[in-house]
Amino acid sequence: MDLSTTLEYARENDDAFSAQLIEFLRIKSISTDPSFAANVEEAAAWLVSELNRIGLENAGANPTDGHPVVTADLFSGDDRPTVLV
């Protein structure tokens, strides 16, 4: 997909993307406050759900000594770069 197609798609779906962002931001995942630990878990679960929805594979919230780390992957071919966010 070229840049102009990508930008057109983003413009056409701006309202949906904004609504998804607002939905995510409503989760009070204040990671520095232990009283919000359940909300941090909720935010991680939301992200996993969204990653699965958009077609990524092996999405999961991986436990750590602190907060979960959300990961997913999408294999696009041996000749494609790997990105970790």
MOSULQUI-V872230 format. One record per run of one state. SS is the DSSP state (~ for helix, > for strand, _ for the rest). FROM is the first residue (numbers start at 0). LEN is the number of residues. If there is no record, write none. Layout:
BEGIN
ss	from	len
SS	FROM	LEN
SS	FROM	LEN
END
This chain:
BEGIN
ss	from	len
_	0	2
~	2	10
_	12	1
~	13	12
_	25	8
~	33	20
_	53	3
>	56	6
_	62	6
>	68	5
_	73	12
END
